[in-house]
Amino acid sequence: MHRNKTLVFTNIDSNSKFYSNHTRLFLFKLQQKARSAFMRLRNRSKKITSRLIGSTKRTQAKVAKLSKNVIPQHLIDNLMTTTIELKKNYPPPTENSSRGIKNVHYFGTWRKSMKRPQVIRETNEHARVWMECNQELFKILDMYMKREFPAMYSKYLDSKLPIGVERMFPPFNCCAINFGLSKEAHYDKSDPHFGHCVVIPFGTYTGGEVDLEECDAEVDVQPGDLISFVASDILHKNMPLQSGQRWSLTFFNYQSATQSTTPIRRTHTPNTTRLPQRTPLKSIKIDLQIDYRLLLSATISYVHNKKQTFINET
């Protein structure tokens, strides 16, 4: 259909001699509008088709992976001790989030609506001490992601950070300390569709399974275990806690943080050739002595001669 140039009004010839100029112009503009409307509709259908294909691919990639006994017990005990000390010295802020968790600490860097990734304000000296005490755990996480998800790992590291901004939880930029359970089922829409988030629970508890609705599974994750899944495409929450206390670490990236963060700027190279200096306009003096009487008489004589020439020709 798009190969035919006359998509609309094929039985009307706008160049026919039976139409006036106004009518031909009107028909021509009408055909142009019809063509542009058809092209917009076709481009929109292509975009919708590509989105459907992309959502189908993402649906096929909705996977979750549970790994047992990845974190040694002494690191879990150290994590619990340092987190209790952190909560005592630096209480987490209270928030009413859609996830149902009231007390959460966010550390690291993010770029949700900013031009460049920046360090989160909560990453103060208390947070730095907590991160320094758990560096061994973060190294195990780094090796785990590199071994289990090499393509995702390299894509996460491809997101360049500005000079002076460090990636504190490689290959992730952010870490959330959840002092409680996520009771509300939700999608983390800011997370990238191609990548996983990682959850590491700790404490002494029973219950609190991770409910992954698209996978139709309730996963029991114990301290030392590690679960990763596509949080932007899988509806997830925690089941009620039966006894004890369950805290968790969630490592994630923002979708905007995985994009290019170092825009290419054209550098201006100054011209080293020195041009001769021009004389400023204000320094130029124009000396014209005009005799206005002589100019007026010359003009009158010119007009009189022109008029006389016209009379002689007629």
Disulfide bonds with the S-S distance in Angstrom:
none
